[in-house]
């Protein structure tokens, strides 16, 4: 029995003997506990083992065991003769991480890199030190272990636009087969073989529990004029309950989906707790031949016979390239880093953002999605342990969404530029929520102290196609110093205008008949700092709210942009090879030339599946 299970047993023994006898009814907690421990042990046993001794050389080295890295490790080891080393700075995913409702708690663990943006008074202004939190996964499975499991692909127009930008082979017709390849699709009402696959590694399903508020909100959206449909199918602009990377009410991370089934492959080598600090070049500085990394205080150098693939994500990938001398010449020289290749690494940073704190009160429901309610109804916890059903299967409280084009709201085939994401609780649901988003404590108290125990839901009006661009820069030559993150949110005024329009549509839905049955009313205690711009409810007030409480759900993209060699803003070509450097690719969200009009986890699965095939083709293998 490993250390994790011993700790878990001790904690749950206390729960069983002290707390549960007075908290649960008609539930056998022993049965639930045994089932939970069995599930946890089963998943831990399937974790690929840590490589304790290094070979001097592998065919491929994959840096980062996040979503892309797990896919690459799986697909490249399909070639039995290829030895593949997967290097990850974090450690194992554990079964507690896979309880959907606990998604927000994972930001407070060592599985999070814990990034923060540069302070600004134009965005994130109502947060501590005027900084946004940017959680990123530092764990086997990467950010697919921290995220809220929302599985959305984007619209055909996203990918046709990539192709029109000079990225041949990335149009919708070329990427759709890879989206289908990812999926084991388990939503019968949307199971159309033209759009979905059933033989992939990643399970996609609806959550097995829905709140009354979510059902009413979806119905209210339909009453306003939105069509219910498959936003991963023929209607990319639609209202729907969430499609999720979930299996039987449990998180289905890239690790569980792509690594667990292959943990016995003898050509897969996984090195955990291993931070890559530098790429190694040949004497001509035109080819990457290996990596340098630190593992538990010891330094290693390993070589790659064929390629090194950087899959660290939108922050870590540009950081590693720049530390290794691939990046903007002036920036690298200012840090006395020898320049190997002058490329615009770190530019083109994009993200999806929303105005936070858009909350609606309803009359008290039988079930309330709050920590207090769950702790007073522990039978719900044991129900999830035993059956993986019930409210703990709601991913961080997220239940439904609408994608839309603000200029053509009800057209199901339009290219979305706005999302309304429905969350079944408010900022009073959990005492840690304010810390998740890094609220300034005094501003939070002044604005939200009246929430009390009110029954609420939230809507995030999310900008899907931002025009503003930011940048990732190095602070230091030391790889352990976090990079400087400059999102430049609202640099383009249209981005702010669109979020305000999204807020107003959310309010319209709240006034529909289904919502009126719940006595829905917007929470209207104002943010004091915003009243100088206009009264509560005015466009100017809501614009201020978006700049004060700038919510991101962590879709950072674009910092190693894909584009033609003739495109001076690009870093990799359409086969994801770094311009001018052989033996090196980048495969993750950082290659997106334009951010997709959806959550980004599903597109990263696709990019990695397609990238794996490109690698096989380039080395003479059939795909």
C-alpha positions as CSV (number, residue, x, y, z in Angstrom):
1,X,0.0,0.0,0.0
2,X,1.6,3.3,-1.0
3,X,1.9,6.5,1.0
4,X,-1.2,8.1,-0.6
5,X,-3.5,5.3,0.3
6,X,-2.2,5.2,3.9
7,X,-2.9,8.9,4.4
8,X,-6.3,8.5,2.7
9,X,-7.3,5.6,5.0
10,X,-6.3,7.6,8.1
11,X,-8.3,10.6,7.1
12,X,-11.4,8.6,6.1
13,X,-11.2,6.6,9.3
14,X,-11.5,9.8,11.3
15,X,-14.4,10.8,9.0
16,X,-16.1,7.5,9.6
17,X,-15.7,7.2,13.3
18,X,-16.2,10.9,14.3
19,X,-18.3,12.7,11.8
20,X,-20.4,10.4,9.7
21,X,-22.6,8.7,12.5
22,X,-24.3,12.1,13.0
23,X,-24.3,13.3,9.4
24,X,-25.6,10.5,7.1
25,X,-28.8,8.7,6.7
26,X,-29.7,5.5,4.8
27,X,-26.2,5.2,3.4
28,X,-23.6,2.6,4.2
29,X,-20.3,4.6,4.4
30,X,-18.2,1.5,4.8
31,X,-19.3,0.2,1.4
32,X,-18.7,3.6,-0.2
33,X,-15.3,4.0,1.4
34,X,-14.2,0.5,0.3
35,X,-15.4,1.2,-3.3
36,X,-13.5,4.6,-3.3
37,X,-10.3,3.0,-2.1
38,X,-10.6,0.2,-4.6
39,X,-11.1,2.7,-7.4
40,X,-8.1,4.8,-6.2
41,X,-5.8,1.8,-5.9
42,X,-6.8,0.6,-9.4
43,X,-6.0,4.0,-10.9
44,X,-2.7,4.3,-9.1
45,X,-1.7,0.9,-10.2
46,X,-2.2,2.0,-13.8
47,X,0.0,5.0,-13.5
48,X,3.1,4.5,-15.7
49,X,6.1,3.9,-13.4
50,X,8.8,6.5,-12.8
51,X,12.1,6.0,-14.7
52,X,14.7,5.7,-12.0
53,X,17.7,5.1,-14.3
54,X,18.2,7.0,-17.6
55,X,19.3,5.6,-20.9
56,X,21.8,7.8,-22.6
57,X,19.7,8.1,-25.7
58,X,16.1,7.7,-26.8
59,X,14.5,8.0,-30.2
60,X,12.1,10.8,-29.1
61,X,12.0,13.0,-26.0
62,X,8.7,14.6,-25.2
63,X,8.8,17.5,-22.7
64,X,5.7,17.8,-20.6
65,X,3.2,15.1,-19.7
66,X,0.1,17.3,-20.2
67,X,-2.7,16.8,-22.7
68,X,-0.4,16.9,-25.7
69,X,2.4,15.0,-24.1
70,X,0.3,12.1,-23.1
71,X,-1.2,11.7,-26.6
72,X,2.3,11.9,-28.1
73,X,3.7,9.3,-25.7
74,X,0.9,7.0,-26.6
75,X,1.0,7.4,-30.4
76,X,4.7,7.4,-30.8
77,X,5.2,4.2,-28.8
78,X,2.8,2.5,-31.2
79,X,6.0,2.0,-33.2
80,X,7.7,-0.8,-31.2
81,X,11.2,0.1,-32.3
82,X,10.9,3.7,-31.0
83,X,12.1,4.4,-27.5
84,X,10.2,7.4,-26.1
85,X,11.1,9.4,-23.0
86,X,8.3,11.5,-21.5
87,X,9.6,14.1,-19.0
88,X,7.3,15.8,-16.5
89,X,8.1,18.3,-13.8
90,X,5.2,17.2,-11.7
91,X,4.2,13.8,-10.2
92,X,1.3,11.4,-10.2
93,X,-2.4,12.2,-10.6
94,X,-4.4,10.8,-7.7
95,X,-8.0,9.7,-7.5
96,X,-9.1,12.7,-5.3
97,X,-8.1,14.9,-8.2
98,X,-10.7,13.1,-10.4
99,X,-13.7,14.1,-8.2
100,X,-15.4,16.6,-10.6
101,X,-16.8,19.0,-8.0
102,X,-13.4,19.5,-6.4
103,X,-11.8,21.0,-9.5
104,X,-11.3,24.4,-8.0
105,X,-9.4,23.0,-4.9
106,X,-6.7,21.6,-7.1
107,X,-5.3,25.1,-7.6
108,X,-4.1,25.0,-4.0
109,X,-2.0,21.9,-4.5
110,X,1.5,21.2,-5.8
111,X,-0.1,20.1,-9.0
112,X,-0.4,23.8,-10.0
113,X,2.5,25.9,-11.3
114,X,0.8,28.9,-9.6
115,X,1.4,31.6,-12.2
116,X,0.2,35.2,-11.8
117,X,0.0,37.9,-14.4
118,X,1.9,41.2,-14.2
119,X,-0.1,43.8,-12.2
120,X,-2.3,46.1,-14.2
121,X,-5.0,48.7,-13.5
122,X,-6.7,47.9,-16.9
123,X,-7.6,44.3,-16.1
124,X,-7.6,42.1,-12.9
125,X,-7.8,45.5,-11.1
126,X,-10.0,44.2,-8.3
127,X,-7.7,41.4,-7.4
128,X,-4.9,41.1,-4.9
129,X,-2.0,43.2,-6.2
130,X,-4.1,43.7,-9.4
131,X,-3.0,40.2,-10.6
132,X,-4.9,37.3,-12.2
133,X,-4.2,33.8,-11.2
134,X,-3.2,31.5,-14.1
135,X,-3.2,27.9,-12.8
136,X,-1.3,25.4,-15.0
137,X,-1.0,21.7,-14.4
138,X,2.3,20.4,-12.9
139,X,1.3,16.8,-12.8
140,X,1.0,13.7,-15.1
141,X,-2.0,14.7,-17.2
142,X,-1.1,18.5,-17.0
143,X,-3.9,20.9,-17.1
144,X,-6.4,18.2,-18.0
145,X,-6.1,17.3,-14.3
146,X,-6.9,20.9,-13.1
147,X,-9.5,21.9,-15.7
148,X,-13.3,21.7,-15.5
149,X,-13.5,18.9,-18.1
150,X,-15.5,21.0,-20.6
151,X,-15.0,19.4,-24.0
152,X,-15.6,21.8,-26.9
153,X,-13.9,21.6,-30.3
154,X,-14.5,25.0,-31.8
155,X,-16.2,25.9,-35.1
156,X,-15.3,24.9,-38.6
157,X,-14.5,28.5,-39.3
158,X,-11.7,28.4,-36.7
159,X,-9.7,25.8,-38.6
160,X,-10.5,27.1,-42.0
161,X,-9.1,30.4,-40.8
162,X,-5.9,28.7,-39.7
163,X,-5.5,27.3,-43.1
164,X,-6.3,30.6,-44.8
165,X,-3.4,32.1,-42.6
166,X,-1.0,29.8,-44.5
167,X,-1.3,26.6,-42.5
168,X,-2.0,24.0,-45.1
169,X,-3.6,20.8,-43.8
170,X,-5.3,22.5,-40.8
171,X,-8.7,23.2,-42.3
172,X,-11.9,21.8,-40.8
173,X,-12.0,18.8,-43.2
174,X,-8.5,17.9,-42.3
175,X,-8.9,18.2,-38.5
176,X,-12.3,16.6,-38.1
177,X,-11.0,13.1,-38.5
178,X,-8.6,13.7,-35.7
179,X,-11.4,15.0,-33.4
180,X,-13.3,11.8,-34.2
181,X,-10.2,9.7,-33.5
182,X,-9.9,11.2,-30.0
183,X,-13.4,10.2,-28.8
184,X,-15.2,7.4,-27.2
185,X,-18.5,9.4,-27.5
186,X,-21.2,8.5,-25.1
187,X,-24.0,11.1,-25.6
188,X,-26.7,9.2,-27.5
189,X,-28.7,12.2,-28.6
190,X,-25.7,13.7,-30.4
191,X,-24.1,10.5,-31.6
192,X,-23.8,11.4,-35.3
193,X,-21.0,9.4,-37.1
194,X,-20.4,12.4,-39.4
195,X,-19.1,14.3,-36.4
196,X,-18.2,11.8,-33.6
197,X,-16.1,8.7,-33.0
198,X,-16.7,5.8,-30.7
199,X,-13.3,4.1,-30.7
200,X,-11.0,6.7,-29.2
201,X,-9.2,6.8,-25.9
202,X,-11.0,9.8,-24.4
203,X,-14.5,9.3,-23.0
204,X,-17.0,12.1,-23.6
205,X,-20.3,12.3,-21.8
206,X,-22.8,14.5,-19.9
207,X,-22.5,14.8,-16.1
208,X,-25.0,12.4,-14.5
209,X,-26.5,15.1,-12.3
210,X,-28.2,18.4,-13.1
211,X,-29.5,21.1,-10.8
212,X,-33.0,22.6,-11.2
213,X,-31.3,26.0,-11.8
214,X,-29.4,24.6,-14.8
215,X,-32.4,23.0,-16.3
216,X,-34.4,26.3,-16.0
217,X,-31.5,28.3,-17.5
218,X,-31.3,26.1,-20.5
219,X,-35.0,26.3,-21.0
220,X,-34.9,30.1,-20.5
221,X,-32.2,30.3,-23.3
222,X,-34.5,28.3,-25.6
223,X,-37.4,30.6,-24.7
224,X,-35.3,33.6,-25.7
225,X,-34.6,32.0,-29.1
226,X,-31.4,29.9,-28.8
227,X,-31.6,26.4,-30.3
228,X,-30.5,23.4,-28.3
229,X,-27.9,21.4,-30.2
230,X,-24.5,19.7,-30.4
231,X,-21.9,22.5,-30.3
232,X,-19.3,19.8,-31.3
233,X,-21.4,18.8,-34.3
234,X,-23.5,20.6,-36.9
235,X,-24.4,23.6,-34.7
236,X,-21.3,25.2,-33.2
237,X,-23.5,28.0,-32.0
238,X,-26.1,26.4,-29.6
239,X,-27.2,26.0,-26.0
240,X,-26.5,22.7,-24.4
241,X,-25.6,20.9,-21.2
242,X,-21.9,20.4,-21.1
243,X,-20.1,17.7,-23.0
244,X,-17.3,16.6,-20.7
245,X,-14.0,14.6,-20.7
246,X,-15.6,12.4,-18.0
247,X,-16.0,8.7,-17.6
248,X,-18.7,7.3,-15.4
249,X,-19.0,10.6,-13.4
250,X,-15.2,10.9,-12.9
251,X,-12.6,13.1,-14.5
252,X,-11.1,11.5,-17.6
253,X,-7.7,13.2,-17.9
254,X,-5.3,12.8,-20.7
255,X,-3.2,10.6,-18.3
256,X,-6.1,8.3,-17.5
257,X,-7.2,8.3,-21.2
258,X,-3.9,7.9,-23.0
259,X,-1.3,6.6,-20.6
260,X,-3.1,4.2,-18.3
261,X,-4.0,1.9,-21.1
262,X,-0.4,1.6,-22.3
263,X,1.5,1.6,-19.0
264,X,3.0,-1.8,-19.8
265,X,4.6,-0.8,-23.1
266,X,8.3,-1.5,-22.7
267,X,9.3,1.3,-25.1
268,X,7.7,4.1,-23.0
269,X,9.9,5.7,-20.3
270,X,8.4,8.3,-18.0
271,X,10.6,10.5,-15.8
272,X,8.6,12.4,-13.1
273,X,9.6,15.3,-10.9
274,X,11.9,16.2,-13.7
275,X,12.3,19.8,-14.8
276,X,13.8,20.4,-18.2
277,X,16.2,23.4,-18.0
278,X,17.7,23.5,-21.5
279,X,17.7,22.1,-25.0
280,X,21.0,20.8,-26.3
281,X,22.3,21.6,-29.8
282,X,24.8,20.1,-32.1
283,X,28.1,22.0,-32.8
284,X,26.4,24.0,-35.7
285,X,23.6,25.2,-33.4
286,X,21.1,24.2,-36.1
287,X,19.9,20.9,-34.7
288,X,18.5,19.9,-31.2
289,X,20.1,16.7,-30.1
290,X,18.8,16.3,-26.5
291,X,17.9,17.9,-23.2
292,X,19.2,18.8,-19.8
293,X,17.0,18.4,-16.8
294,X,17.0,18.2,-13.0
295,X,15.4,15.4,-11.0
296,X,15.4,15.4,-7.2
297,X,18.5,17.5,-7.0
298,X,20.5,15.6,-9.7
299,X,21.3,16.9,-13.2
300,X,20.9,14.7,-16.3
301,X,21.7,15.0,-20.0
302,X,19.9,12.7,-22.4
303,X,20.1,12.6,-26.2
304,X,17.4,12.1,-28.8
305,X,18.3,10.1,-31.9
306,X,15.4,11.6,-33.9
307,X,13.5,14.5,-32.3
308,X,12.8,16.5,-29.2
309,X,9.2,17.6,-28.9
310,X,8.3,20.5,-26.6
311,X,4.8,20.0,-25.2
312,X,5.0,22.2,-22.1
313,X,2.0,24.5,-22.9
314,X,1.6,28.1,-23.7
315,X,3.8,29.4,-20.8
316,X,6.4,26.6,-20.3
317,X,7.1,26.0,-24.0
318,X,8.2,29.5,-24.9
319,X,10.0,29.8,-21.6
320,X,12.2,26.7,-22.4
321,X,12.8,27.8,-26.0
322,X,14.0,31.2,-24.8
323,X,16.1,29.8,-22.1
324,X,17.8,27.7,-24.8
325,X,18.5,30.7,-27.1
326,X,15.5,30.4,-29.4
327,X,13.5,33.7,-29.2
328,X,13.5,37.4,-29.8
329,X,17.1,38.5,-30.2
330,X,16.9,41.8,-28.2
331,X,15.1,40.1,-25.3
332,X,17.6,37.2,-25.1
333,X,20.6,39.5,-25.4
334,X,19.2,41.7,-22.6
335,X,19.4,38.6,-20.3
336,X,22.8,37.6,-21.7
337,X,21.4,34.4,-23.3
338,X,23.4,33.4,-26.4
339,X,21.0,33.7,-29.4
340,X,20.7,30.4,-31.4
341,X,17.7,31.5,-33.5
342,X,15.9,34.9,-33.6
343,X,12.2,34.0,-33.6
344,X,9.1,35.8,-32.1
345,X,8.7,33.3,-29.3
346,X,6.4,34.5,-26.5
347,X,4.4,36.9,-28.7
348,X,0.7,36.3,-29.9
349,X,-0.5,35.4,-26.4
350,X,-4.3,35.0,-26.4
351,X,-6.9,34.0,-23.8
352,X,-10.6,33.8,-23.2
353,X,-11.8,36.2,-20.5
354,X,-15.1,37.1,-18.8
355,X,-16.6,39.6,-16.4
356,X,-16.6,37.9,-13.0
357,X,-19.3,38.3,-10.4
358,X,-22.4,38.2,-12.7
359,X,-24.7,36.5,-10.3
360,X,-28.4,35.8,-10.0
361,X,-30.4,35.0,-6.9
362,X,-33.2,32.5,-7.0
363,X,-35.7,31.3,-4.4
364,X,-34.2,28.6,-2.1
365,X,-33.9,25.3,-3.8
366,X,-34.1,21.8,-2.3
367,X,-30.5,21.3,-3.2
368,X,-27.9,24.1,-3.1
369,X,-24.4,23.7,-4.6
370,X,-22.4,25.0,-1.6
371,X,-19.7,23.5,0.6
372,X,-22.0,23.9,3.6
373,X,-24.8,21.9,2.0
374,X,-22.5,19.1,1.0
375,X,-20.9,18.9,4.5
376,X,-24.3,18.8,6.0
377,X,-25.4,16.0,3.6
378,X,-22.4,13.7,3.6
379,X,-24.5,11.0,2.1
380,X,-24.0,12.8,-1.2
381,X,-20.2,12.3,-0.8
382,X,-20.6,8.6,-0.1
383,X,-23.1,8.3,-3.0
384,X,-20.4,9.6,-5.4
385,X,-17.8,7.2,-3.8
386,X,-20.1,4.3,-4.4
387,X,-21.8,5.2,-7.7
388,X,-20.0,8.2,-9.1
389,X,-23.4,9.9,-9.4
390,X,-25.0,12.9,-7.7
391,X,-23.8,16.5,-7.3
392,X,-20.1,15.7,-6.8
393,X,-20.1,14.8,-10.5
394,X,-20.7,18.4,-11.5
395,X,-17.3,19.7,-12.7
396,X,-16.5,22.7,-10.4
397,X,-20.2,23.6,-10.6
398,X,-20.2,24.1,-14.4
399,X,-23.3,22.7,-16.1
400,X,-24.3,24.3,-19.4
401,X,-23.2,26.9,-22.0
402,X,-24.3,28.9,-25.0
403,X,-22.1,29.7,-27.9
404,X,-23.2,32.5,-30.2
405,X,-22.2,35.1,-32.7
406,X,-23.3,38.4,-31.1
407,X,-24.4,39.8,-34.5
408,X,-26.4,36.7,-35.3
409,X,-27.3,35.2,-32.0
410,X,-29.7,32.5,-32.9
411,X,-27.9,31.1,-36.0
412,X,-26.7,27.6,-35.1
413,X,-24.0,27.6,-37.8
414,X,-22.5,31.0,-37.1
415,X,-18.9,31.5,-35.9
416,X,-19.2,32.1,-32.1
417,X,-17.5,35.2,-30.6
418,X,-19.3,34.9,-27.2
419,X,-19.9,32.1,-24.7
420,X,-22.3,32.2,-21.7
421,X,-21.1,29.6,-19.2
422,X,-23.6,28.6,-16.5
423,X,-22.3,27.7,-13.0
424,X,-24.8,26.3,-10.5
425,X,-23.5,28.3,-7.5
426,X,-22.4,31.8,-6.6
427,X,-19.3,33.3,-5.1
428,X,-20.7,32.2,-1.7
429,X,-20.6,28.5,-2.7
430,X,-17.2,27.9,-1.2
431,X,-14.9,30.1,1.0
432,X,-12.0,29.3,-1.3
433,X,-13.6,30.7,-4.5
434,X,-12.5,34.3,-3.8
435,X,-8.9,33.0,-3.4
436,X,-9.2,31.0,-6.6
437,X,-9.7,34.2,-8.5
438,X,-7.4,36.2,-6.2
439,X,-10.0,38.8,-5.2
440,X,-8.8,41.7,-3.2
441,X,-10.1,40.8,0.2
442,X,-11.6,44.2,1.1
443,X,-13.2,44.8,-2.3
444,X,-14.7,41.3,-2.2
445,X,-16.1,41.9,1.3
446,X,-17.5,45.3,0.3
447,X,-19.2,43.9,-2.8
448,X,-20.3,40.4,-1.7
449,X,-20.8,40.4,2.0
450,X,-24.5,40.5,1.5
451,X,-24.5,37.2,-0.4
452,X,-24.9,35.4,2.9
453,X,-26.5,32.0,2.3
454,X,-28.5,33.1,-0.7
455,X,-29.2,30.6,-3.4
456,X,-27.4,31.8,-6.5
457,X,-26.0,30.9,-9.9
458,X,-23.4,32.6,-12.0
459,X,-22.9,33.3,-15.7
460,X,-19.5,33.9,-17.2
461,X,-19.9,36.0,-20.4
462,X,-16.8,34.8,-22.1
463,X,-15.0,36.5,-25.0
464,X,-14.3,33.8,-27.6
465,X,-12.3,35.6,-30.4
466,X,-10.3,38.3,-28.6
467,X,-8.4,40.8,-30.7
468,X,-6.0,41.8,-27.9
469,X,-2.6,40.1,-27.8
470,X,-0.2,39.7,-24.9
471,X,3.3,38.3,-24.4
472,X,5.3,35.8,-22.3
473,X,8.8,37.0,-21.4
474,X,11.7,35.7,-19.3
475,X,12.4,37.4,-16.0
476,X,15.7,35.6,-15.6
477,X,18.1,33.1,-17.1
478,X,17.2,30.9,-14.1
479,X,14.7,28.3,-15.3
480,X,13.2,28.1,-11.8
481,X,12.1,31.8,-11.9
482,X,8.6,32.1,-13.3
483,X,8.3,34.0,-16.6
484,X,6.6,37.4,-16.9
485,X,3.0,37.1,-18.1
486,X,1.6,40.2,-19.8
487,X,-1.9,39.3,-21.1
488,X,-2.8,42.9,-22.3
489,X,-6.5,42.1,-21.9
490,X,-8.8,44.8,-23.3
491,X,-5.9,46.3,-25.4
492,X,-8.5,46.3,-28.2
493,X,-11.7,48.2,-27.1
494,X,-14.0,45.8,-29.0
495,X,-13.1,43.0,-26.6
496,X,-14.6,45.0,-23.7
497,X,-17.6,46.0,-25.7
498,X,-18.4,42.4,-26.5
499,X,-18.2,41.3,-22.9
500,X,-20.7,44.0,-22.0
501,X,-23.1,42.7,-24.7
502,X,-22.7,39.2,-23.3
503,X,-23.7,40.4,-19.8
504,X,-26.9,42.0,-21.3
505,X,-27.9,38.7,-23.0
506,X,-27.4,36.8,-19.7
507,X,-29.8,39.3,-18.1
508,X,-32.3,38.8,-20.9
509,X,-32.2,35.0,-20.2
510,X,-32.8,35.6,-16.5
511,X,-36.1,37.3,-17.4
512,X,-37.6,34.5,-19.4
513,X,-40.6,32.5,-18.0
514,X,-38.6,29.5,-16.8
515,X,-36.3,31.8,-14.9
516,X,-39.2,33.9,-13.5
517,X,-40.6,30.7,-11.9
518,X,-37.5,30.6,-9.8
519,X,-37.9,34.3,-8.9
520,X,-34.6,35.0,-10.6
521,X,-33.1,38.4,-9.8
522,X,-29.7,39.8,-10.6
523,X,-27.4,40.4,-7.6
524,X,-27.2,44.2,-7.8
525,X,-25.0,45.3,-4.9
526,X,-22.6,47.5,-6.8
527,X,-18.8,47.5,-7.0
528,X,-18.1,50.9,-5.3
529,X,-15.1,51.6,-7.6
530,X,-17.3,51.3,-10.7
531,X,-20.1,53.7,-9.8
532,X,-17.9,56.7,-10.9
533,X,-18.3,55.5,-14.5
534,X,-22.1,55.0,-14.4
535,X,-25.0,53.6,-12.4
536,X,-25.3,49.8,-11.8
537,X,-26.5,48.2,-15.0
538,X,-25.1,50.8,-17.4
539,X,-22.7,49.7,-20.2
540,X,-19.9,51.8,-18.5
541,X,-20.5,50.1,-15.2
542,X,-20.4,46.6,-16.7
543,X,-17.2,47.5,-18.6
544,X,-15.6,48.6,-15.3
545,X,-16.8,45.3,-13.7
546,X,-15.0,43.3,-16.4
547,X,-11.8,45.3,-15.8
548,X,-12.1,44.9,-12.0
549,X,-13.1,41.2,-11.9
550,X,-11.4,39.8,-15.0
551,X,-12.2,36.1,-14.9
552,X,-10.1,33.7,-17.1
553,X,-10.7,30.0,-17.3
554,X,-7.2,29.4,-18.4
555,X,-7.2,29.1,-22.2
556,X,-3.8,30.7,-22.8
557,X,-2.7,30.1,-26.4
558,X,-0.5,31.1,-29.3
559,X,3.0,31.9,-28.0
560,X,4.8,29.7,-30.5
561,X,2.6,30.6,-33.4
562,X,2.2,28.2,-36.4
563,X,2.7,29.8,-39.8
564,X,4.6,29.9,-43.0
565,X,8.3,30.6,-42.9
566,X,7.6,33.8,-44.7
567,X,5.3,34.9,-41.8
568,X,7.6,37.0,-39.5
569,X,5.2,36.4,-36.5
570,X,5.4,32.6,-36.6
571,X,7.7,30.2,-34.7
572,X,6.7,26.8,-36.1
573,X,5.7,25.6,-39.6
574,X,2.5,23.7,-40.5
575,X,4.2,20.5,-39.5
576,X,5.0,22.0,-36.1
577,X,8.7,22.1,-36.7
578,X,10.6,25.1,-35.3
579,X,11.7,27.4,-38.1
580,X,15.4,27.0,-38.9
581,X,16.1,24.3,-36.2
582,X,16.0,20.6,-37.1
583,X,15.1,17.9,-34.6
584,X,12.7,20.2,-32.7
585,X,8.9,20.5,-32.7
586,X,6.4,22.3,-30.5
587,X,3.1,20.5,-30.1
588,X,0.6,22.1,-27.6
589,X,-1.8,25.1,-27.4
590,X,1.1,27.5,-28.0
591,X,1.1,26.7,-31.7
592,X,-2.5,28.1,-32.3
593,X,-2.2,31.0,-34.8
594,X,-5.6,32.2,-33.6
595,X,-7.3,31.0,-30.5
596,X,-10.3,28.8,-31.2
597,X,-13.9,29.9,-30.4
598,X,-14.2,27.2,-27.7
599,X,-12.4,25.8,-24.6
600,X,-9.0,24.7,-25.6
601,X,-8.5,21.2,-24.2
602,X,-10.2,19.3,-27.0
603,X,-8.2,21.2,-29.7
604,X,-5.0,20.3,-27.9
605,X,-5.9,16.6,-28.1
606,X,-6.5,17.1,-31.8
607,X,-3.2,19.0,-32.4
608,X,-1.3,16.2,-30.6
609,X,-3.1,13.5,-32.5
610,X,-2.4,15.2,-35.9
611,X,1.2,16.1,-34.8
612,X,1.8,12.4,-33.9
613,X,0.8,11.4,-37.4
614,X,3.1,14.0,-38.9
615,X,6.0,12.7,-37.0
616,X,5.3,9.2,-38.1
617,X,5.0,10.3,-41.7
618,X,8.2,12.3,-41.6
619,X,10.1,9.2,-40.3
620,X,8.6,6.9,-42.9
621,X,5.9,5.2,-40.9
622,X,2.4,4.5,-42.0
623,X,-0.5,6.3,-40.3
